[in-house]
Amino acid sequence: VWPFWVWFVVGGLGFVWPDVVVRQGAKDRQKRLRAELPRLVDMLVVASSTGRGVQDAIVDVGTVLTGPLRHEWLRLTSQLTRGLREPLMELAARNGLRDLDVLVGHLIVAYERGQGLETNLVQLSESLREQRLQELTAEGGRATGTMFLPVVFLVYLPLLVVVMAPVAATLAGLLNS
């Protein structure tokens, strides 16, 4: 019989660790998708401003995207033979991003009502960029807090020693003489 702690290690490595790795990968992917979303919205605005329909704008934009959003968008364009509503709903459900849900809602409504996309998507693009700016500002604030101790111990204290050591040696020499 193996020791009790071996069972915990094997359980952790076999069940908990893969789950953590998959969840972290999903978070990273969602972060990359969220970062690419304002660019997608801007390109949809440009494509629809030429007078083309929603479906044509979706097809035109797919070839110039990058990253995981490109893969998702090309998958969407390959499924457009089934209509527009179902592939868009599957795209939103598959990725689980609130911002992508909003974009999909705008695209579906514009397609079904025959409306233009430009005004709604311009507002959506501005709000997405504002949210991204707020996220980056918050991350910068957290980075300042986490870098405080390393900066103090690895920069300021060595600098203090380098500057003050010669001064202290000079003062000690003056006091001894």
C-alpha positions, 0 to 999 in steps of 0.5 A: 500500500502506498503512503497516504500523501502519494494519493494526494499528489497523484490526485492533484497532478491527475485531476486538479492540475489539468483543470487549472491549466484548462481554466487558465488557458480559457481565461487567456483566450477570452482576454485575447478575444476581448482585446481584439474585439474593438478592432473587429467592430471598427472593421465591421463599421468600415465594411458596412459603411460601403453600403454592403449588407451585414452578411457581406460585411461579416465575410469581408472582415474575416480575412483581415483578422488575427489571433483566436478571433480570426479562427472564430470568425472564419468558422462563422463565415463557413457556417453562413449557409445555414443563415446568419442568426444560428451561427452568430448565436453559436459564436456567442455561446461558444466564447462566453464573452458579454461584449461579443454577445452585445455585438452578436445582438447588434448584428442579428437585429441589423440583419433582421430589420435591414438596418445599417450597422454604423451608428450602433457599432461606432458606439459599441466600439467606443464603449469597448475601447473605454472598458479596455482603457479602464482594465489597463489602468486597473492593471497598472495600479495593481502592478505598482503595488506588486512592484513596491517591495522589489523596487525597495529591496533590489533598487533603493537599498543597493543604491543607498549602500553604493552611495553611503558606503564611501561616505561612511568610510570617509567619515570613519577615516576622519573620525579615526584621524 
